[in-house]
């Protein structure tokens, strides 16, 4: 009779282990989903700062100065003003979707300057509803298609 009881106890232990594994797996998946949502919101914030920096650079491009940066580092210290420290951006931030300081750049039609930046992530966005500032991102298939800046 004790052998049967041990068999049931072992079976109950296996069942409890299976249920616990399912719960842990679902919580892990939910956590990853939440992390991606946060990274997506951070991408929108960082992108807005990059957009503002590109606009600031362009606004100071009067009087024969080139209106577009030729590299992202030009936004950190504007090379058009050698005697002044003009910063449009404090730092090149990490792309929240890739975890790297690498960004894709969109060049002007003549190829002389940067007009926009985008993530290098090929992942499909989770966000589908956007406010008026980012309505252009609706229905785009990947984060790399979210371009921040002036469109050429």
C-alpha positions as CSV (number, residue, x, y, z in Angstrom):
1,X,0.0,0.0,0.0
2,X,2.9,2.4,0.7
3,X,4.2,1.8,-2.9
4,X,0.9,3.2,-4.3
5,X,1.0,6.2,-2.0
6,X,4.5,7.0,-3.1
7,X,3.4,6.7,-6.8
8,X,0.7,9.2,-6.2
9,X,3.0,11.6,-4.4
10,X,5.5,11.3,-7.2
11,X,2.8,12.0,-9.8
12,X,1.5,15.0,-7.8
13,X,5.1,16.3,-7.6
14,X,5.4,16.0,-11.4
15,X,2.1,17.8,-11.9
16,X,3.1,20.6,-9.6
17,X,6.4,21.0,-11.3
18,X,4.6,21.2,-14.7
19,X,2.2,23.8,-13.5
20,X,5.0,25.8,-11.9
21,X,7.0,25.7,-15.2
22,X,4.0,26.9,-17.2
23,X,3.4,29.8,-14.8
24,X,7.1,30.8,-14.8
25,X,7.3,30.6,-18.6
26,X,4.2,32.8,-19.0
27,X,5.6,35.3,-16.5
28,X,8.9,35.4,-18.4
29,X,7.1,36.0,-21.7
30,X,5.0,38.8,-20.1
31,X,8.2,40.3,-18.7
32,X,9.9,40.3,-22.1
33,X,6.8,41.9,-23.6
34,X,6.8,44.6,-21.0
35,X,10.5,45.3,-21.5
36,X,9.9,45.7,-25.2
37,X,7.0,48.1,-24.6
38,X,9.3,50.2,-22.4
39,X,12.1,50.1,-25.0
40,X,9.6,51.2,-27.7
41,X,8.5,54.2,-25.6
42,X,12.2,55.1,-25.0
43,X,12.8,54.9,-28.8
44,X,10.1,57.5,-29.4
45,X,11.7,59.7,-26.7
46,X,15.2,59.4,-28.0
47,X,14.1,59.8,-31.5
48,X,12.3,63.0,-30.6
49,X,15.5,64.4,-29.1
50,X,17.4,63.4,-32.3
51,X,14.8,65.1,-34.4
52,X,15.0,68.3,-32.3
53,X,18.8,68.2,-32.6
54,X,18.7,67.9,-36.4
55,X,16.1,70.8,-36.5
56,X,18.3,72.9,-34.3
57,X,21.3,72.3,-36.5
58,X,19.3,73.2,-39.6
59,X,18.1,76.5,-38.0
60,X,21.7,77.6,-37.4
61,X,22.6,76.8,-41.0
62,X,22.0,80.4,-42.2
63,X,24.5,82.7,-43.7
64,X,26.3,80.3,-46.0
65,X,26.8,77.6,-43.4
66,X,25.8,74.0,-44.4
67,X,22.3,73.3,-43.0
68,X,22.9,69.6,-42.4
69,X,25.4,67.6,-40.4
70,X,27.6,65.2,-42.2
71,X,27.9,62.9,-39.2
72,X,26.0,62.4,-36.0
73,X,28.9,63.7,-33.9
74,X,28.4,67.1,-35.5
75,X,25.3,67.4,-33.3
76,X,27.4,67.1,-30.2
77,X,29.7,70.0,-31.1
78,X,28.8,72.0,-34.1
79,X,31.9,72.2,-36.3
80,X,30.6,75.3,-38.1
81,X,31.4,77.4,-35.0
82,X,35.1,76.6,-34.2
83,X,35.4,79.4,-31.6
84,X,32.1,78.6,-29.8
85,X,30.8,75.5,-28.2
86,X,27.4,74.9,-29.8
87,X,25.7,71.7,-28.9
88,X,22.5,70.4,-30.4
89,X,22.6,67.1,-28.5
90,X,24.4,66.1,-25.3
91,X,25.3,62.6,-26.4
92,X,24.6,60.1,-29.0
93,X,22.2,57.9,-27.1
94,X,21.8,54.1,-27.2
95,X,19.1,52.8,-29.5
96,X,16.8,51.2,-27.0
97,X,15.8,48.5,-29.5
98,X,19.3,47.2,-30.2
99,X,21.1,48.3,-27.1
100,X,23.9,49.9,-29.3
101,X,24.9,53.5,-30.0
102,X,24.6,52.8,-33.7
103,X,21.8,54.4,-35.7
104,X,20.7,54.2,-39.3
105,X,21.0,57.6,-41.0
106,X,18.9,59.1,-43.8
107,X,20.8,61.2,-46.2
108,X,19.6,64.3,-48.1
109,X,18.7,63.8,-51.7
110,X,22.1,65.2,-52.7
111,X,23.9,63.0,-50.2
112,X,25.6,65.9,-48.5
113,X,24.0,65.8,-45.1
114,X,21.9,63.8,-42.6
115,X,18.2,64.6,-42.5
116,X,17.0,61.8,-40.3
117,X,17.9,58.8,-38.1
118,X,16.3,55.4,-37.4
119,X,16.8,52.3,-35.3
120,X,18.6,49.4,-36.9
121,X,16.1,46.9,-35.4
122,X,14.3,44.6,-37.8
123,X,11.7,43.7,-35.1
124,X,8.0,44.2,-35.7
125,X,6.6,47.1,-33.6
126,X,4.1,46.3,-30.8
127,X,2.7,49.8,-30.8
128,X,-0.1,50.3,-33.3
129,X,-1.8,53.5,-32.0
130,X,0.1,56.7,-32.2
131,X,-0.5,60.3,-31.1
132,X,-0.3,63.2,-33.6
133,X,3.5,63.5,-33.2
134,X,4.1,60.0,-34.5
135,X,1.2,59.2,-36.7
136,X,3.6,58.5,-39.6
137,X,4.7,55.3,-37.9
138,X,1.3,53.7,-38.1
139,X,1.4,50.4,-40.0
140,X,5.1,50.4,-40.6
141,X,6.4,46.8,-40.5
142,X,9.6,47.3,-38.4
143,X,11.4,49.7,-36.1
144,X,14.0,50.5,-38.7
145,X,11.2,52.2,-40.7
146,X,10.5,54.7,-37.9
147,X,12.5,57.7,-39.2
148,X,13.1,60.6,-36.9
149,X,14.0,63.9,-38.5
150,X,13.1,65.8,-41.6
151,X,12.0,63.6,-44.5
152,X,14.0,64.2,-47.7
